[in-house]
Every structure is written in structure tokens, then in C-alpha cells.
Amino acid sequence: MAKPTRILFLARRYPPHIGGIETHCYELYTRLKTQSDVRLIANGRTSLVHLAWFIPYCFWIAFWAVLFRRVDAVYFADGVAGSLAPLLRPLGPARFILTVYGLEMTYKNPIARALMHAGARACEQVVVISQNSRQIVADAGVPETKIETIYLGVEPRILSEDERAPIQARFEEKHELRFGQDRTLLFFGRQVRRKGMVEFLEKGMPLLDEDIHLFIGGGRNLETDRIATRRRELGIEDRVTLLGLIPDDELAMLRACCDLFLMPNIRVPGDVEGFGQTQLECMYAGTPVVAFAVDALPESVREGGYLIEPEDYAAFADQIHNFLAMSPAQQAEEGRRSRAYIEREYTWQQTAAQYMNLFTGRT
């Protein structure tokens, strides 16, 4: 009987911190550990200060594991961890697998960017999460033969009707609205400049009917402060609600109950949307997305939503109005199409199986 593949899993971003990379690492590790011998070294802290000890710690663990042949594969869960690969490469025959999301290859700091590029070139395989990030990695000098596209899995929590009803009722009472009667839009996630929410408040909200309400979720940072300030300056506090961090059960309810999910992304030099996961989670819950065709969003929203030319806020608002003008039956059918697209294209079972092939060297 063959021994299970031994994998050292180095994740510098991991729950309880929230984000697409964190979700990817957690879900992939959860599935890999059922079919292989995985040792997880993870950093769940949010501050970059912790990299000062975490990256050397990863190197120390990996050094001895590779040198003494204790692992068959080392998985670097992003380009920062992958910068260790050139130092570890001479120590032994373990396979090095790296996932790149896109931003790692485009850092403005030339030293950091050079380290990321060198790390990618030292690995047997570099996994990218979209064709957009594939091109970025190829432009960084990684041979095409080393690059493998593996989409992220998407299986967010779905509430039963009995679970959802009391959560929905509390939310409706608190915010004085009724889902299905009032028209609601949703955006949640880690707020950064490229998400374009400040620009949407300035250029998109004035074009929408005044009874359309936007809910924005995400932990507080400099960008959420900018959003709060601009919302106040524009005098739209009654149309835009900032929810802060959203509890998991409430978020599952919102994904299912809001009419549309928005991704009004903008192009930001040195920053990219590697694929986007929050919109896929909403589509899985049956809520279509309206998104600007920026970075990798044209790829991730191939179906299940509506792509708008970048910065065309009039067309963006028109699509929102067009969807909200549909009958309930038509909206429900659009939601079913969104769910079917995600179930067909993005399962964690498929994603984990593709990674296992890389860890074992199977093609």
C-alpha cells in the first residue's frame, strides 16, 4: 500500500483573517489533509509586522524538512512564502509548488518584486488562478510549461429556510426594509482602492433610483474610512449602509436575499483583481453580479452576471435598473443560472484533485 504524499503547507495568510487567499488556504488544506500527510504552518495574524518572524520560521521548518527528506512536496501558498524557494532548492528533491494570485508579480518595490519572481522561477509548478494572472506570471519570466491554471473552489455556507428566517427578520427590523419588496444591492469583502467603491458612490449612486439601497460590508481600514467620509460628504447615509464586519450567518443570508452583488472595480497600477471570489460566492447563492470588465473579472464572470465596460457608470446603473425591472420569475431564473455556473465550474473537489496531481507529479 502506497504511503500518503507528505506535504509541507506554508500559508502566510490564514483564518481568522478574512480574504480570498485565506479562504483558499483553509479550504484546500481541509481537503488535502483527508488524502495526504499535510503539515500546515500558517499565520492568521493581519499585521504585516508578523512576517518578520513568520517567514524566517517557515524557512527554518522547511530547511530541515527538505534536507532530511521528510516531505515530498512544499506548497508555498502565495508569492511571499514562495520567495524562500531559491534558498531551499539546493537542499533536496522535494517538489516545490507555488500559487500566485497576481499582485506578487507586480509589487512596486523592486526588491520585493525580484524576490517574488525568483521564487516563482525556482518552483516546479506555479499555479495561477486566472488567465489574467497567468499572463502576469509569464511576463515575469516563468516558462509557460511551468504554469498551471487552477480555479478557486467556491462553496460558501447556504442557510436552510428555517435557519435564514430569524436572521432575515432581525436584519429587516433593524434596517427597516423587506427583502423582495425593497430593492437592495450588496458589496462585501476587504476594501481596497481597486474595488472602486468610493468612485461608485460618487459616479454610480447618483444615477440610481433613490429607493435602491446599497449595503457595504468589510472590516475597518483606511479605505473604509474613505468610503464613510465620502458617503457623509455626498449626503447619502440614508441610501448606503456600512455594515462593518458581517457575521457568517448574516452574510449567508445577505448573499441569498439581496437583489444584486456589485463589483465596480477600477484599474489601479500595481494592483490587480486576480480573480475575485466574493462575487462567485453570491452567484452560488443565486444572486447575480454586475461588474466592470477589469483585470480577471471578465474571466470569472463569464456567466452568471453582467459585465460592463470599465468606468461606464451610466451603463452600470442601467443594468441594475434593467435587472430590478424584471419580474420575480425572471430574476429567479437568472439566479438559477448563476448557481448552475458556479456548481459546474468551481468546486473544491475539482480544485483539490488538481493540486494533488501537482504534489505527486501526476499530469
Phi, psi and omega in degrees: 000128183292141177286149178294147178297132180265121186236131170260118188252109183254110184237110181274355174228122188204153176305149018278356174300143187254136176165171182297318179295318180299316178298316179301312182297316181296311184293320180293314179299317181303322182276325180294324186291345178278347184229004180207174179262098187249130171252118182263127170244109190229148176245112180262011182269148187274327186288138177293343178304327184290346176295337181299330176254331187290316181296315174299324178296317177301318180298316180300313180295315183291325181305307183287325180296319180284317183299318183262019173057040180271352179226151175266334181211144172247127179252117175265113191281353170199176187295331178295310175298324181294343179296346177281343188304315181299330179285330183269338187306318183286353191278336185180180188270007181303144176283136178253122179238133183232140170254130178243132181263343177129308184298326183303327183275354186237016179307140179291325179293118186295329179291312178300317181297319179296320178296318179297316181297316180297320178298317180296319182290339181275354183265151176295318181224140174243116180272133174242158187255003178195166175293330177297312179288334176298317179294322178298317180292318178298320178295338179277001175099008177277127181300143180304327182294340179270348189264131180233127178270120176229117181288152175292146172281153180222106177215070182289168179293133176241127181273144170289167179300319180294323178289321187285323189306309182292326178294316178297317182298317179296318181294316180298319180294318181296320186256005174055058177210171176225118176297141183092339175249306175279151184264121189231141177241154185225139163218134174215161179137183177287117183282119174224168187305317186293344178292340171072022186286324177298316179296325179292321177299321183284319191248339182261313183301322178297341182270350183268151173305143187290346179270002178274126185249137180249128174254131181238124179242151177152149181296153184289135172205190182298325181288321177293329174295321176297318180297315181297319180295316182291323177301315179294317181296326180278350179068038182242029179301330181281349181250344183230121180249128176265116186268347186068204176294132185256126175304150185303316183291323178292322178296318177299322177295314182296321178302326183272333190260331180291156185285316184217152171253139184248141170225079182275050186299152175236160177279129179231118180304133179082003179221140182220154170270101186299324177199314184088131181237330183299322180292327178291323177296322178291320177297323176300325179277002178091016179250112180294166182239145167248123188220147169284143183280072185241143177053236184268002183297326175300333179279317183284336179252044177298325176223174172079010180189195186229123179261135182239144178303138183308136175067010175269081186291331177295316178293324178299311179295322178299319180294322176299312180297319181298318180293315182293341178276351178292158174289159177305323180294319179294319177297320179296322179295320176298320178296321178295322178295321178299313181297318181297321179299314181292317181296330180280322191257336192225082175244146180291333177298315177296315182299312181297321180296320179293321177295319179300324177298323179288320181295327182266350181085007177282152179248000000 
